[in-house]
Amino acid sequence: MSVKTAEISTVETSAAKTFSGKTTGIRVSPNSYFIALFLTTFVSGLLVYLEKDLAGIIIFCAGWMVFPFFARTDRPTFHGKRIAHAKFLPKLRAKLNNSKYCLKNL
């Protein structure tokens, strides 16, 4: 039992040493951004149907410019000791929820 515990702690420290000083990022699934994009498109279509054309066009254009940008740039990063979302929206969400934007401390 103690051998397995020792092996796990050795693996964790060696991973931290291996990635220390390097930044590694991965892409995440953009499903939530697609849902938000389709909802803004629906709302803009509804506003056009209700003859609120200017508001519908503004929401449509803003949604199709903003959400693809956020979906493309959303990448959690690993700095050797922690996994973090360092982009604008995760930091804003963490600030509003009074929580950390860091996902894991090793």
C-alpha positions in Angstrom: 0.0 0.0 0.0 2.8 2.5 0.8 4.6 1.6 -2.4 1.7 2.7 -4.5 1.4 6.0 -2.5 5.1 6.6 -3.0 4.9 6.0 -6.7 1.9 8.4 -7.1 3.7 11.2 -5.3 6.9 10.6 -7.4 4.8 10.9 -10.6 3.2 14.1 -9.5 6.4 15.8 -8.6 8.1 14.6 -11.8 5.2 16.0 -13.9 5.4 19.3 -12.1 9.2 19.4 -12.7 8.8 18.4 -16.4 6.3 21.2 -17.2 7.8 23.8 -14.9 8.4 27.0 -16.8 6.4 25.8 -19.8 2.8 26.7 -20.7 0.7 24.0 -22.2 -2.8 24.6 -23.5 -5.6 22.5 -24.9 -8.7 23.4 -26.8 -12.1 22.7 -25.2 -15.4 21.8 -26.7 -17.2 25.0 -27.9 -20.7 23.5 -27.2 -21.8 26.2 -24.7 -20.6 29.0 -27.1 -22.6 27.4 -29.9 -25.7 27.3 -27.7 -25.3 31.0 -26.8 -24.8 31.8 -30.4 -27.9 30.0 -31.5 -29.9 31.6 -28.7 -28.8 35.1 -29.7 -29.7 34.3 -33.3 -33.2 33.1 -32.2 -33.7 36.2 -30.1 -32.6 38.5 -33.0 -35.0 36.7 -35.3 -37.8 37.1 -32.8 -37.0 40.8 -32.5 -37.1 41.2 -36.3 -40.5 39.4 -36.3 -41.8 41.8 -33.7 -40.6 44.7 -36.0 -37.8 45.7 -33.7 -35.4 45.6 -36.6 -32.5 47.7 -35.2 -32.3 45.7 -31.9 -32.5 42.4 -33.8 -29.7 43.4 -36.2 -27.5 44.7 -33.4 -27.9 41.5 -31.3 -27.4 39.3 -34.4 -24.2 41.1 -35.4 -22.8 41.2 -31.8 -23.5 37.6 -31.3 -21.9 36.4 -34.5 -18.8 38.6 -33.8 -18.3 37.9 -30.1 -19.1 34.2 -29.5 -16.9 32.7 -32.2 -14.0 34.7 -30.9 -14.5 33.4 -27.4 -15.0 29.9 -28.6 -11.7 30.0 -30.5 -9.7 31.5 -27.7 -11.0 29.4 -24.7 -8.0 27.3 -23.7 -7.2 26.0 -20.2 -3.5 26.2 -19.6 -1.1 24.2 -17.4 1.9 26.1 -16.0 3.6 23.3 -14.1 1.8 23.7 -10.8 -1.8 24.6 -11.7 -4.4 24.3 -14.3 -6.1 27.7 -15.1 -8.4 29.5 -17.4 -6.5 32.7 -18.1 -8.9 34.3 -20.5 -11.4 37.2 -19.9 -14.7 35.3 -19.3 -13.3 32.8 -16.7 -11.7 35.6 -14.8 -14.9 37.6 -14.9 -16.9 34.6 -13.8 -14.5 33.9 -10.9 -14.6 37.5 -9.8 -18.4 37.6 -9.8 -18.6 34.3 -7.9 -15.9 35.2 -5.5 -13.9 32.0 -6.5 -10.6 31.3 -8.0 -10.0 30.9 -11.7 -7.4 28.3 -11.0 -8.8 24.8 -11.3 -6.2 22.7 -9.5 -3.1 23.4 -7.4 -0.5 20.6 -7.3 
